[in-house]
Each structure stands twice: as C-alpha cells, then as structure tokens.
Amino acid sequence: MAITSQIRPSLSFGEILVGDWKKAGLVAPSIIKPLLMTIEKTLVLKRLGHLESQDRVALQKTLHQILNP
C-alpha cells in the first residue's frame, strides 16, 4: 500500500487516514492509498517509520475488504 501526504477533502474507497502520523515517523499528516505492489528489498533506500497498532489494524481491515469482497 502507498502512503502519501496529499490528502483530498473526502477519502476514496480503500483510503485510510493515518491517525498517529507523528508517532509513525511521517513528516506530515498522511493517508494510506489502496495501491498494491511488490518491490525488491534492494530498491528500498530507507525506512521512514512504522505504523502504530490502531493504524495497522485499520490497514488489515481495509486489505481484507479489498482482497475478499
């Protein structure tokens, strides 16, 4: 899933507002977008942060809705 700080006034299907964006290590309020992809580990330049438990739960629920309609 992709994380972006470009937040529109209303969220689309599958988008999740990151509640604890500061604790997650993000630089601005952010949303998770329903963009699924895989990349090689060697292409990751650095880790920006990690999601707090309530945001991880929201992400898991959204993934379940997307993958099991």
Phi, psi and omega in degrees: 000148181263146176242132181221154176263003177273094186257126175272159182305323178237136182281145177271174179304130176086352179277140183232129174283127179283112184291311182256060185295328178291314179296331179286348180089012179277154186272348182206163174307138188219163173233156173261128181256146182282067178242104183266133176197165174237146176224157178291143181302327182292342180276347179280118184278318176200159179269129181273333182168200179212150180281142174286165188302318182293326178286326176295320178296316178298320178296316179298319179296317180294317177301319179298317179296321182288317186274341180231070184294000000 
